[in-house]
Amino acid sequence: MSASLEAYLARLYLDADARRAFAADPRGAAARAGLDATDVTALERVDHVGLELTARSLHARRLVHPRHWLRRLLDRWRRRG
């Protein structure tokens, strides 16, 4: 997984407006974010319901444990890659 894709996923998790734009036009939103064709194609297969649920879960966790949550999230994604 590219660093650009990781950063864009983090943005999707954090930014409700970015998630709405992505839900409306995944390919276009990812391309406008500057991702390469491989990353855009990978994002087309994202589970939109799962993305929204994860974003809500992260929001709740940030309210309880605001420190280091993003670092842990990115570390998990890197291990999956």
C-alpha positions in Angstrom: 0.0 0.0 0.0 1.4 3.4 -1.0 1.9 6.2 1.5 -0.4 8.3 -0.6 -3.2 5.7 -0.3 -2.6 5.4 3.5 -2.9 9.2 3.8 -6.0 9.3 1.7 -7.6 6.5 3.8 -6.8 8.4 7.0 -8.4 11.5 5.5 -11.5 9.5 4.6 -11.7 8.2 8.2 -11.4 11.7 9.6 -13.3 13.9 7.2 -17.0 13.3 6.7 -17.1 15.6 3.7 -14.3 13.6 2.0 -16.3 10.4 2.7 -19.4 11.9 1.1 -17.5 12.9 -2.0 -15.8 9.5 -2.1 -19.2 7.7 -1.8 -20.7 9.8 -4.6 -17.8 9.2 -7.0 -15.0 6.9 -5.7 -12.9 6.9 -8.8 -13.2 10.7 -9.3 -12.5 11.5 -5.6 -9.5 9.3 -5.5 -8.1 10.7 -8.7 -8.6 14.2 -7.5 -6.7 13.3 -4.4 -3.7 12.6 -6.6 -3.6 8.8 -6.3 -2.1 6.7 -9.0 -4.2 4.4 -11.2 -3.4 1.3 -9.0 -4.5 3.0 -5.8 -7.7 4.4 -7.5 -8.5 0.9 -8.7 -8.0 -0.6 -5.2 -10.3 2.1 -3.7 -13.1 1.2 -6.1 -13.4 -2.1 -4.2 -13.6 -0.5 -0.7 -16.5 -1.6 1.4 -18.4 1.7 1.8 -20.4 0.5 4.8 -17.3 -0.8 6.5 -15.5 2.5 5.8 -18.3 4.5 7.4 -18.5 2.2 10.4 -14.8 2.4 10.9 -14.9 6.2 10.7 -17.6 6.3 13.3 -15.7 3.9 15.6 -12.5 6.0 15.2 -14.4 9.1 16.0 -15.7 7.6 19.2 -12.3 6.3 20.2 -10.7 9.7 19.6 -13.2 11.1 22.1 -12.1 8.5 24.7 -8.4 8.0 23.8 -7.3 11.1 21.7 -3.5 10.3 21.8 -1.8 8.1 19.3 -4.9 6.6 17.6 -3.9 7.6 14.1 -0.4 6.1 14.5 -1.9 2.8 15.6 -4.3 2.9 12.7 -1.6 3.5 10.1 0.6 0.8 11.7 -2.2 -1.7 11.3 -2.7 -0.8 7.7 1.0 -1.2 7.0 1.1 -4.7 8.6 -1.8 -5.8 6.4 -0.1 -4.6 3.2 
